[in-house]
Amino acid sequence: MAYVVTQNCCNDATCAAVCPVDCIHPTPAERDYSRTEMLYIDPATCIDCGACADVCPVDAIVPGDAIAPDVDRYREMNADYFQRNPRATGSGAHVQPLPLTLATAVVADPPALRVAIVGSGPSAFYAAEELLARRDIAAEVTMFERLPVAGGLVRFGVAPDHWHTKTVDKVFNRTARRAGFTFHLGVDVGRDLSLDEVLAHHHAVIHASGASGDRRLGISGEDLPGSGSAREFVAWYNGHPDQANASFDLSTRRVVVVGNGNVALDVARILVSDVDVLRRTDIADHALATLADSAVEEVIVLGRRGPEFAACTTPELLALGSLPGIDVLVEGPVTAEPDSSIKMQILAEYAQREPTPGNRRIIMRFGSTPEAVIGSQHIEALEVRATEDGSFARIDCGLLLRAVGYRGRPIEGLPFDSATGTVANVAGRVVEPLTDKAVTGHYTAGWIKRGATGVIGTNRYCAAETVATLLDDHRRGLLETPEGSEADLEELVRQRCPDALSGTDWRSIDRYERARGREVDRPRIKIVDAREAAAVASASRSSCPSVAG
């Protein structure tokens, strides 16, 4: 029976690259790839060889006859995609272009190239892999991370109960062990080292720092205590050091989350999940303690437009409805015609459900625009306006979280597009926005390049595009030769950041967190304090003094 792609698909398209019969779509060469929810396997073309399942970094691909929750629905979703997109049906011969790193020819005396990458999330590591795995250049990569721990959104953005998705970090750990890779954690580029100093030791700098801001609602009362962003809440429960001391009042019975994308569903799910379930994840201990005392019984997920515009992906919506002890309801009627999308069919099913006494609830409410946050010293309610008739309503709540999008922040010294929240660029090359004149030596990848769109695997081909642009500039002689050596840079980092950690230190921290987790049947117990991270690294160095950093 044909293989099936399931919920935790990371979209990095490794599976499509190895499929011998071109049955996995959309591929990165197709227009739909940049906006697809997941990848799909054509059941009519699949030859059941299992090559895709062997290479999937997050174990998202299973045999179609596997006994797993919702596998029948995923089989239906895979088939539905090809019914709606008949041109995607495979031709029976593999035509998917290989990633650049696999397609390059061996060069006897490859030219040297030194690249700095700022950030340690998916786009940063995919860019590093694209450079280090090539056979036509002798690349060296220096990765800078301002935090004492690595991972970006894999560590701090993926919900703790989505542990399958987090296993993509094994791909990044392999990159970090490649020859030519150097890691500097706890080094803030722009504060500890200037951009000019970093570029002086490299041919180029790739900025992959992500989107650390968020969009606002622009309504009165938005800054009242009890009103905040989903980005901050996600960072808090995922153990981001910047949010380790944050506090969220969960003594309220009802929470409102504005937005209905995947982040909104993650936040709603965590708020009402059984704490015993969360205890088996890598959720931060401080968040676990707060959630254990939570009084939250109901989360309203608010959408401005109708259900047909729900921003969440179909797999996330489907998984939401099978949570034990939690009712997922849709307020108001939802009509699903026989040819409606599976997402609309799922919403229609939720709209037919009745609440179960004693269960916590997630209520999806559409067609409601936030108008004002009500309260004096603390949020008391949210005033909303109905799209259909313009009437106003009050939703009492003690916590409001806006989940209307992440937003990039300006990088000092680089042109910034305030409309998109990105560094101005063309195919990853940083440019002056009015003239498209290149800012020599500077490139972008990930959310700071294209905005907060896509999933983890989307960054693979985003990074590949940036690296291709960088290499083209290098071949054309447009990059300046580094003034300083690698040894000079190491000395500069030691002087400016004596507490900086190395790649070996990070692996020690990673092993320590996982070992602590195994003791209590958890994936890991996260370190959220820089001093504790430094102490773990120091203890490991003392016990293994011969290991290089």
Backbone torsions as a table, in degrees:
resi	resn	phi	psi	omega
1	MET	NA	146.2	-176.1
2	ALA	-59.6	148.5	174.8
3	TYR	-73.9	160.1	-174.8
4	VAL	-133.6	136.1	172.9
5	VAL	-88.1	133.3	-175.8
6	THR	-114.7	-170.0	-167.5
7	GLN	-52.1	-45.7	-170.3
8	ASN	-82.6	24.9	175.3
9	CYS	-55.9	130.3	-179.4
10	CYS	-97.3	-6.6	175.8
11	ASN	66.0	21.2	-178.8
12	ASP	-81.4	-5.1	171.4
13	ALA	65.8	17.7	171.8
14	THR	-59.1	-36.8	179.9
15	CYS	-62.8	-42.2	-179.8
16	ALA	-63.8	-33.3	-178.0
17	ALA	-68.5	-26.8	-177.2
18	VAL	-102.9	-7.0	-177.9
19	CYS	-65.4	123.4	-176.6
20	PRO	-78.4	-11.1	-176.5
21	VAL	-123.1	12.9	174.7
22	ASP	55.7	49.1	-177.3
23	CYS	-106.9	4.9	-178.6
24	ILE	-109.9	123.5	-175.0
25	HIS	-143.8	161.8	-5.1
26	PRO	-76.0	144.3	176.5
27	THR	-84.6	164.1	178.3
28	PRO	-59.4	-18.8	178.9
29	ALA	-81.6	-8.6	-178.0
30	GLU	-98.7	149.1	-174.7
31	ARG	-60.3	-35.7	-175.4
32	ASP	-72.0	-13.4	-173.1
33	TYR	-59.5	-41.5	-173.9
34	SER	-66.3	-18.9	-178.2
35	ARG	-123.4	11.4	-178.5
36	THR	-73.8	148.1	176.8
37	GLU	-72.6	-35.6	-177.7
38	MET	-163.7	179.1	174.1
39	LEU	-97.5	160.0	-174.5
40	TYR	-134.2	146.3	178.3
41	ILE	-108.5	125.5	-179.8
42	ASP	-72.4	112.4	-177.2
43	PRO	-65.5	-22.2	-178.4
44	ALA	-80.7	-18.3	-175.4
45	THR	-109.8	-27.9	-177.5
46	CYS	-56.0	133.6	179.5
47	ILE	-102.7	10.7	172.7
48	ASP	63.0	34.7	-177.7
49	CYS	-82.3	-23.8	177.5
50	GLY	82.9	3.1	-179.0
51	ALA	-60.7	-38.0	-179.4
52	CYS	-64.7	-43.2	-179.6
53	ALA	-65.1	-33.4	-178.7
54	ASP	-65.5	-33.5	-174.7
55	VAL	-100.9	-8.0	-177.5
56	CYS	-61.7	121.0	-175.5
57	PRO	-73.4	-13.4	-177.6
58	VAL	-122.4	15.4	177.5
59	ASP	54.0	42.3	-178.3
60	ALA	-88.9	-11.6	-174.1
61	ILE	-104.9	125.3	-176.5
62	VAL	-130.1	157.6	173.6
63	PRO	-61.4	145.6	-177.3
64	GLY	-62.9	-19.8	179.0
65	ASP	-99.3	13.7	179.0
66	ALA	-66.8	146.6	176.7
67	ILE	-95.4	99.1	-178.1
68	ALA	-148.3	155.1	-179.4
69	PRO	-57.0	131.8	174.1
70	ASP	63.6	13.0	-177.4
71	VAL	-63.1	-32.3	177.7
72	ASP	-63.3	-39.4	-179.6
73	ARG	-68.3	-37.8	177.9
74	TYR	-67.9	-35.9	175.7
75	ARG	-61.6	-40.2	177.6
76	GLU	-64.6	-40.9	180.0
77	MET	-65.8	-40.4	178.1
78	ASN	-62.2	-46.3	-179.7
79	ALA	-66.1	-39.7	-178.5
80	ASP	-61.1	-37.4	-179.3
81	TYR	-59.3	-43.6	-176.6
82	PHE	-77.0	-24.9	173.2
83	GLN	-68.7	-35.9	179.9
84	ARG	-84.0	-18.7	-178.2
85	ASN	-129.5	69.8	-174.6
86	PRO	-61.7	-24.6	-179.4
87	ARG	-71.0	-15.9	-179.1
88	ALA	-80.6	-10.9	-178.0
89	THR	-59.8	132.9	-174.8
90	GLY	-62.9	152.8	-179.2
91	SER	-91.5	-4.5	-179.2
92	GLY	92.9	-1.3	177.9
93	ALA	-134.2	138.9	-176.1
94	HIS	-69.4	121.3	-180.0
95	VAL	-125.5	0.4	-178.1
96	GLN	-67.1	121.4	178.8
97	PRO	-63.9	139.3	179.9
98	LEU	-74.2	152.2	173.5
99	PRO	-57.5	156.2	-176.3
100	LEU	-56.2	-37.6	-175.9
101	THR	-64.6	-24.1	-179.5
102	LEU	-94.8	-17.7	-172.7
103	ALA	-96.0	-9.2	-174.9
104	THR	-79.6	147.8	179.6
105	ALA	-87.6	153.6	177.9
106	VAL	-71.7	132.5	177.6
107	VAL	-112.7	132.2	-173.8
108	ALA	-60.6	-45.4	-178.9
109	ASP	-129.3	75.5	-172.5
110	PRO	-66.5	145.9	178.3
111	PRO	-68.4	148.6	-179.8
112	ALA	-80.6	147.5	177.6
113	LEU	-150.0	123.2	178.6
114	ARG	-112.9	123.9	-175.8
115	VAL	-127.4	133.0	172.2
116	ALA	-97.5	139.3	176.6
117	ILE	-122.7	125.4	-179.6
118	VAL	-100.2	113.4	-175.6
119	GLY	119.4	159.1	-178.7
120	SER	-137.8	28.6	176.8
121	GLY	-91.3	-167.9	-176.7
122	PRO	-55.8	-46.5	-177.8
123	SER	-64.2	-36.1	178.8
124	ALA	-64.4	-46.8	-177.7
125	PHE	-72.4	-35.1	176.7
126	TYR	-65.1	-38.2	177.2
127	ALA	-64.9	-42.4	178.8
128	ALA	-61.8	-43.6	179.3
129	GLU	-63.5	-41.1	-179.7
130	GLU	-60.5	-33.6	179.0
131	LEU	-80.8	-46.9	-171.0
132	LEU	-77.1	-23.2	-179.0
133	ALA	-88.0	-5.8	-179.8
134	ARG	-70.1	155.8	-179.5
135	ARG	-116.4	5.1	-179.6
136	ASP	-110.3	2.0	174.9
137	ILE	-140.9	157.7	173.6
138	ALA	-104.1	86.9	-172.6
139	ALA	-89.3	143.8	168.9
140	GLU	-125.0	133.5	-177.1
141	VAL	-122.1	129.6	172.8
142	THR	-112.7	117.9	-179.4
143	MET	-104.2	130.0	179.0
144	PHE	-111.1	133.2	177.3
145	GLU	-134.1	126.7	-177.0
146	ARG	-71.9	-23.1	179.0
147	LEU	-87.2	162.1	177.8
148	PRO	-79.8	-2.4	179.6
149	VAL	-130.3	153.8	-175.4
150	ALA	-105.2	168.0	170.6
151	GLY	132.2	-25.2	-179.6
152	GLY	56.3	-136.3	-175.4
153	LEU	-71.1	-17.7	174.4
154	VAL	-64.7	-39.7	179.9
155	ARG	-85.1	-40.0	-169.5
156	PHE	-109.5	-3.8	-177.8
157	GLY	-117.4	-37.5	179.6
158	VAL	-68.8	133.3	-178.3
159	ALA	-60.9	142.8	-175.6
160	PRO	-62.1	-25.8	179.1
161	ASP	-85.3	1.2	173.9
162	HIS	-100.4	58.9	-171.3
163	TRP	-66.5	-29.7	178.4
164	HIS	-59.5	-43.5	-178.6
165	THR	-62.7	-36.8	-178.3
166	LYS	-66.8	-19.2	-177.7
167	THR	-70.0	-5.0	173.7
168	VAL	-63.0	-16.6	-180.0
169	ASP	-63.4	-17.9	176.7
170	LYS	-65.9	-29.7	175.4
171	VAL	-65.6	-42.5	-178.4
172	PHE	-71.8	-35.7	177.1
173	ASN	-62.7	-35.2	177.4
174	ARG	-66.1	-40.3	177.1
175	THR	-62.1	-41.1	-177.1
176	ALA	-66.4	-15.8	178.3
177	ARG	-95.3	-1.4	-178.5
178	ARG	-69.8	149.2	173.8
179	ALA	-62.0	137.8	179.4
180	GLY	94.7	-1.7	-179.2
181	PHE	-100.8	130.6	176.7
182	THR	-128.9	135.8	-176.9
183	PHE	-115.5	134.1	171.3
184	HIS	-126.4	103.7	177.7
185	LEU	-98.4	150.2	-176.8
186	GLY	78.3	21.9	178.8
187	VAL	-120.4	117.5	-176.8
188	ASP	-98.0	104.9	177.9
189	VAL	-70.8	126.0	-173.4
190	GLY	109.8	-22.8	176.3
191	ARG	-117.1	-58.1	-179.0
192	ASP	-79.2	-39.0	176.4
193	LEU	-129.4	137.0	176.8
194	SER	-78.4	161.5	176.6
195	LEU	-61.2	-38.2	179.2
196	ASP	-63.2	-38.6	179.2
197	GLU	-67.1	-40.2	178.1
198	VAL	-64.7	-46.2	-178.3
199	LEU	-66.1	-29.4	179.9
200	ALA	-63.9	-19.4	-179.4
201	HIS	-106.9	6.5	-178.0
202	HIS	-143.8	159.4	172.6
203	HIS	-71.1	-33.3	-174.6
204	ALA	-154.7	159.5	175.6
205	VAL	-124.4	127.8	173.3
206	ILE	-102.9	119.9	179.2
207	HIS	-91.1	113.9	-177.7
208	ALA	-131.3	47.4	-172.2
209	SER	-87.7	0.2	173.4
210	GLY	77.4	-160.1	-178.3
211	ALA	-124.6	100.7	-173.7
212	SER	-98.6	6.7	174.9
213	GLY	-111.1	-177.3	178.3
214	ASP	-146.4	158.2	179.1
215	ARG	-78.4	154.4	-178.8
216	ARG	-111.2	165.2	179.3
217	LEU	-84.1	-29.0	-179.7
218	GLY	72.4	36.8	-179.3
219	ILE	-122.8	159.8	-179.6
220	SER	-65.4	144.4	178.3
221	GLY	81.1	3.6	-174.6
222	GLU	-63.2	-25.1	-177.5
223	ASP	-97.2	10.7	176.1
224	LEU	-63.9	148.3	171.8
225	PRO	-54.7	136.3	-176.4
226	GLY	96.6	-5.9	175.8
227	SER	-116.2	123.0	-176.3
228	GLY	-152.6	-167.6	-177.0
229	SER	-106.7	148.2	174.9
230	ALA	-63.8	-32.6	178.7
231	ARG	-57.4	-45.2	179.7
232	GLU	-66.9	-39.6	-179.6
233	PHE	-66.1	-42.8	178.0
234	VAL	-62.5	-44.6	178.6
235	ALA	-62.5	-36.5	179.5
236	TRP	-64.7	-50.7	-176.7
237	TYR	-75.7	-15.5	176.7
238	ASN	-95.0	4.4	172.9
239	GLY	78.7	29.5	176.0
240	HIS	-68.7	129.4	-177.8
241	PRO	-55.8	-32.4	-179.8
242	ASP	-66.0	-23.0	-177.4
243	GLN	-113.8	10.9	-176.3
244	ALA	-61.2	-30.2	-177.9
245	ASN	-101.1	8.7	177.7
246	ALA	-71.0	160.8	177.3
247	SER	-136.8	141.3	177.6
248	PHE	-129.1	125.8	-177.7
249	ASP	-80.3	106.7	-179.9
250	LEU	-104.8	26.4	178.3
251	SER	-84.2	-2.2	-179.3
252	THR	-85.6	153.9	178.7
253	ARG	-80.6	-33.3	-175.4
254	ARG	-124.4	138.5	174.4
255	VAL	-121.6	141.7	174.3
256	VAL	-112.0	129.2	174.8
257	VAL	-113.2	119.0	-179.7
258	VAL	-89.8	121.6	-174.8
259	GLY	117.6	152.6	179.2
260	ASN	-137.1	35.2	172.3
261	GLY	-84.5	-171.9	-178.0
262	ASN	-63.4	-35.4	179.2
263	VAL	-64.6	-41.6	178.2
264	ALA	-60.9	-42.2	178.8
265	LEU	-66.8	-38.9	176.9
266	ASP	-58.3	-49.0	-178.1
267	VAL	-61.9	-45.9	179.7
268	ALA	-60.9	-43.7	-177.3
269	ARG	-64.3	-45.1	-180.0
270	ILE	-63.1	-38.5	-177.8
271	LEU	-63.2	-30.7	-176.5
272	VAL	-112.2	3.1	-179.0
273	SER	-69.7	150.1	174.8
274	ASP	-63.5	127.6	-176.3
275	VAL	-63.7	-25.7	176.8
276	ASP	-68.3	-29.9	174.0
277	VAL	-69.7	-44.5	-179.2
278	LEU	-65.7	-27.4	179.5
279	ARG	-65.0	-16.6	179.3
280	ARG	-95.3	9.4	-180.0
281	THR	-111.0	-175.1	177.6
282	ASP	-97.5	24.1	176.9
283	ILE	-56.4	146.1	-178.9
284	ALA	-62.4	141.4	-176.6
285	ASP	-60.3	-37.5	-179.1
286	HIS	-66.2	-34.8	177.6
287	ALA	-70.9	-39.0	179.4
288	LEU	-60.3	-42.2	179.8
289	ALA	-64.2	-41.1	179.6
290	THR	-68.3	-43.0	-179.5
291	LEU	-66.8	-27.6	178.5
292	ALA	-64.7	-27.1	179.9
293	ASP	-103.0	12.4	-175.5
294	SER	-67.5	143.8	175.2
295	ALA	-104.4	4.4	-175.1
296	VAL	-66.0	125.9	177.7
297	GLU	-113.4	-23.0	-172.3
298	GLU	-144.3	134.1	174.0
299	VAL	-122.3	123.6	175.7
300	ILE	-97.8	120.9	178.2
301	VAL	-98.8	113.3	-167.4
302	LEU	-102.1	128.3	176.0
303	GLY	-118.9	138.1	-179.4
304	ARG	-70.7	-37.5	-175.3
305	ARG	-104.9	-175.6	-175.9
306	GLY	-73.9	171.8	-176.2
307	PRO	-61.3	-27.7	179.9
308	GLU	-66.7	-13.5	179.5
309	PHE	-106.3	12.3	179.8
310	ALA	-54.1	128.7	-172.5
311	ALA	-83.9	-13.6	-179.5
312	CYS	-69.1	157.8	176.7
313	THR	-81.8	156.2	-179.9
314	THR	-60.1	-44.6	178.9
315	PRO	-60.0	-39.6	179.5
316	GLU	-66.1	-41.4	179.1
317	LEU	-64.8	-41.6	179.8
318	LEU	-63.2	-45.2	-177.9
319	ALA	-64.6	-28.8	-178.1
320	LEU	-62.1	-32.8	-173.0
321	GLY	-80.2	-3.4	-178.2
322	SER	-110.9	17.3	-178.9
323	LEU	-78.7	127.4	-179.0
324	PRO	-66.5	136.6	176.1
325	GLY	76.9	8.9	-178.0
326	ILE	-129.3	125.6	174.3
327	ASP	-91.5	131.4	173.0
328	VAL	-109.9	116.3	-173.8
329	LEU	-124.2	154.0	173.1
330	VAL	-117.2	126.6	-178.5
331	GLU	-81.6	123.1	-179.9
332	GLY	92.8	163.2	-177.7
333	PRO	-72.9	144.8	173.4
334	VAL	-130.6	124.8	-177.9
335	THR	-102.4	128.2	177.2
336	ALA	-120.8	113.1	177.0
337	GLU	-76.8	164.6	-179.4
338	PRO	-55.1	-30.5	-179.6
339	ASP	-99.6	13.3	179.0
340	SER	-67.1	158.4	176.4
341	SER	-63.7	157.5	178.8
342	ILE	-62.7	-32.8	177.3
343	LYS	-60.6	-44.8	178.7
344	MET	-65.8	-35.7	177.9
345	GLN	-63.6	-41.1	179.2
346	ILE	-65.5	-43.9	178.6
347	LEU	-61.4	-39.0	178.2
348	ALA	-64.2	-38.1	177.0
349	GLU	-64.0	-42.6	179.0
350	TYR	-65.2	-33.8	-179.5
351	ALA	-67.3	-22.2	179.9
352	GLN	-86.3	-11.4	-175.8
353	ARG	-74.8	152.3	174.5
354	GLU	-111.4	145.9	179.7
355	PRO	-63.8	144.5	178.8
356	THR	-99.1	125.4	179.5
357	PRO	-54.6	132.3	178.2
358	GLY	90.7	-14.5	179.0
359	ASN	-83.4	151.0	167.4
360	ARG	-79.4	162.4	-171.3
361	ARG	-132.6	142.7	164.4
362	ILE	-115.7	118.6	-177.7
363	ILE	-112.3	120.8	177.3
364	MET	-93.2	120.7	-176.9
365	ARG	-121.2	122.6	-175.4
366	PHE	-107.4	165.4	175.6
367	GLY	66.4	34.5	-178.3
368	SER	-131.3	119.7	-178.4
369	THR	-102.0	124.6	176.9
370	PRO	-63.2	132.8	-179.4
371	GLU	-114.2	-35.1	-178.7
372	ALA	-164.0	146.1	171.7
373	VAL	-93.4	127.1	-174.4
374	ILE	-102.7	135.5	177.8
375	GLY	156.2	166.5	177.7
376	SER	-109.6	-67.0	178.8
377	GLN	-96.5	-15.9	-176.5
378	HIS	-156.7	153.4	178.7
379	ILE	-60.9	135.4	177.3
380	GLU	-117.2	-29.2	-177.1
381	ALA	-165.6	167.4	173.7
382	LEU	-120.3	128.1	175.0
383	GLU	-90.9	130.6	-178.8
384	VAL	-127.2	154.9	177.3
385	ARG	-116.2	130.1	-179.4
386	ALA	-73.9	132.3	179.4
387	THR	-65.2	-36.2	-172.4
388	GLU	-68.0	-46.3	-174.5
389	ASP	-127.3	0.6	178.3
390	GLY	77.2	5.8	-179.7
391	SER	-73.4	155.7	-178.6
392	PHE	-106.2	149.4	178.1
393	ALA	-144.3	157.6	179.5
394	ARG	-113.7	129.9	175.5
395	ILE	-113.3	108.6	178.1
396	ASP	-68.5	134.7	178.6
397	CYS	-162.8	156.5	178.4
398	GLY	-107.8	-4.8	178.5
399	LEU	-148.2	131.9	177.3
400	LEU	-124.7	127.6	178.6
401	LEU	-124.4	123.1	177.9
402	ARG	-90.0	127.9	179.4
403	ALA	-126.0	62.3	-174.4
404	VAL	-110.3	16.7	172.8
405	GLY	125.0	140.9	171.8
406	TYR	-80.4	160.2	-178.2
407	ARG	-145.4	134.7	178.3
408	GLY	-71.6	155.8	178.8
409	ARG	-113.3	150.8	-178.3
410	PRO	-59.7	147.1	173.0
411	ILE	-108.2	119.6	-175.3
412	GLU	-56.3	129.1	178.4
413	GLY	96.5	-7.9	180.0
414	LEU	-119.2	145.7	178.8
415	PRO	-66.7	138.0	-175.0
416	PHE	-124.0	135.0	176.4
417	ASP	-95.2	101.8	-174.9
418	SER	-69.2	-22.6	179.5
419	ALA	-69.9	-38.8	-178.1
420	THR	-101.5	-11.5	-176.8
421	GLY	68.6	35.4	-178.2
422	THR	-132.4	158.7	169.5
423	VAL	-72.4	130.7	-177.1
424	ALA	-61.7	128.5	-176.1
425	ASN	-157.6	160.3	171.7
426	VAL	-126.8	112.8	-178.9
427	ALA	55.1	33.3	178.2
428	GLY	94.9	-16.4	178.4
429	ARG	-81.9	120.9	179.5
430	VAL	-67.0	130.4	-177.3
431	VAL	-134.6	158.7	170.4
432	GLU	-72.7	129.9	-169.4
433	PRO	-63.5	-30.1	-176.4
434	LEU	-86.2	-28.6	-174.8
435	THR	-113.4	-12.8	-174.1
436	ASP	61.6	20.1	176.1
437	LYS	-73.5	130.4	-175.5
438	ALA	-67.0	139.9	169.7
439	VAL	-89.5	99.9	-166.9
440	THR	-52.6	126.5	173.4
441	GLY	89.4	-2.6	-175.6
442	HIS	-115.3	135.5	-176.6
443	TYR	-139.8	164.6	179.6
444	THR	-133.3	157.5	175.1
445	ALA	-152.3	151.0	176.9
446	GLY	83.6	-153.0	-172.9
447	TRP	-65.5	-31.8	179.2
448	ILE	-72.0	-14.3	177.0
449	LYS	-91.6	-47.4	-170.3
450	ARG	-116.9	-2.0	-173.6
451	GLY	93.1	168.2	-174.0
452	ALA	-80.3	74.8	-179.9
453	THR	-132.3	159.8	176.7
454	GLY	82.2	-179.4	179.7
455	VAL	-118.5	-171.8	-173.2
456	ILE	-53.2	-51.0	-174.6
457	GLY	-67.4	-22.6	177.1
458	THR	-57.0	-31.0	-177.7
459	ASN	-68.0	-20.8	-178.5
460	ARG	-63.4	-47.2	-177.3
461	TYR	-83.6	-24.5	170.8
462	CYS	-62.8	-46.0	179.1
463	ALA	-66.7	-38.3	179.7
464	ALA	-62.9	-38.5	177.5
465	GLU	-63.1	-43.9	-179.9
466	THR	-62.9	-45.2	180.0
467	VAL	-63.3	-39.0	177.7
468	ALA	-61.9	-40.7	177.3
469	THR	-63.7	-45.0	-179.9
470	LEU	-61.1	-45.2	-178.4
471	LEU	-66.4	-35.5	176.8
472	ASP	-63.2	-42.2	177.2
473	ASP	-64.4	-37.9	179.5
474	HIS	-64.6	-44.3	179.9
475	ARG	-64.0	-31.1	-178.7
476	ARG	-86.1	2.9	177.0
477	GLY	74.2	26.2	-176.9
478	LEU	-91.7	-7.1	179.9
479	LEU	-100.3	140.2	-179.0
480	GLU	-81.7	143.9	178.9
481	THR	-69.6	134.5	-179.7
482	PRO	-58.0	139.6	178.0
483	GLU	-82.2	-36.3	-176.8
484	GLY	-103.9	156.5	-179.9
485	SER	-90.7	173.0	176.0
486	GLU	-62.2	-39.4	178.7
487	ALA	-63.2	-39.2	177.8
488	ASP	-62.0	-41.2	179.8
489	LEU	-65.8	-43.5	178.1
490	GLU	-57.0	-42.6	-179.8
491	GLU	-66.5	-40.0	179.2
492	LEU	-63.8	-42.1	178.6
493	VAL	-63.6	-42.2	179.2
494	ARG	-61.3	-38.8	-178.9
495	GLN	-69.8	-45.5	-174.8
496	ARG	-80.6	-34.6	-173.6
497	CYS	-132.8	74.0	-177.4
498	PRO	-61.9	-19.7	179.6
499	ASP	-97.0	8.7	179.8
500	ALA	-60.8	147.2	-179.0
501	LEU	-107.8	154.7	-178.3
502	SER	-103.4	178.3	175.4
503	GLY	-61.9	-37.9	176.9
504	THR	-64.1	-39.5	176.8
505	ASP	-61.7	-42.6	-179.6
506	TRP	-63.6	-40.6	178.9
507	ARG	-64.3	-34.4	176.5
508	SER	-65.1	-43.5	178.3
509	ILE	-63.8	-43.1	179.8
510	ASP	-60.3	-47.1	178.3
511	ARG	-62.0	-40.8	-179.5
512	TYR	-62.6	-46.2	179.9
513	GLU	-62.7	-42.4	-179.4
514	ARG	-68.3	-38.1	178.9
515	ALA	-64.0	-43.0	177.1
516	ARG	-61.8	-38.6	179.9
517	GLY	-65.1	-41.4	-179.0
518	ARG	-60.6	-29.5	-179.2
519	GLU	-64.1	-26.2	-177.5
520	VAL	-124.9	23.1	176.0
521	ASP	60.3	48.3	174.9
522	ARG	-128.4	155.1	179.7
523	PRO	-61.0	-39.8	176.1
524	ARG	-167.9	160.7	169.3
525	ILE	-114.6	115.3	-169.5
526	LYS	-75.9	141.6	167.8
527	ILE	-86.1	128.6	-180.0
528	VAL	-116.7	-1.7	-177.1
529	ASP	-113.9	130.6	-177.5
530	ALA	-62.0	-34.5	-179.2
531	ARG	-68.6	-38.7	177.2
532	GLU	-66.6	-39.6	177.5
533	ALA	-60.7	-44.3	179.6
534	ALA	-64.2	-37.6	-179.4
535	ALA	-67.5	-40.4	178.2
536	VAL	-63.8	-43.8	179.5
537	ALA	-63.7	-42.1	-179.5
538	SER	-64.9	-41.9	179.5
539	ALA	-63.7	-37.4	179.1
540	SER	-68.0	-39.3	178.2
541	ARG	-64.0	-38.1	-178.9
542	SER	-67.0	-34.4	-178.9
543	SER	-82.3	-21.1	179.2
544	CYS	-132.8	65.7	-174.1
545	PRO	-64.4	-17.5	-176.2
546	SER	-84.5	-9.2	-177.6
547	VAL	-79.6	128.6	-178.8
548	ALA	-73.3	156.2	-179.6
549	GLY	-86.1	NA	NA
